[in-house]
């Protein structure tokens, strides 16, 4: 098995975002996580028959997915009050809660 280390700055990316991104690639490589100082250290473990070109492709794609997941988290947090308002308004028009 071949392992590659990829690091992410905790000041920029959340552990949750990195874990969600790793889950997307669970069928391509396994991942070990560690926190070292202000870094999330990911050891990506590929099978022996994975080519160097494929490994580089998955590393690059994994980095993009971490960014995507982190931005999704931030947008979710920022839009939460509006989503709650929309849901409250939608449910206020139903008979789910008797007044």
Secondary structure, DSSP 4 states (H G I P E B T S, - for coil): -EEEEEEEETTTS-HHHHHHHHHHTTTT-EEEEEEETTEEEEEEEE-TT--HHHHHHHHHHHHHHHHHHHHHHHHHHHHHHHHHHHHHHHHHTSSSS--
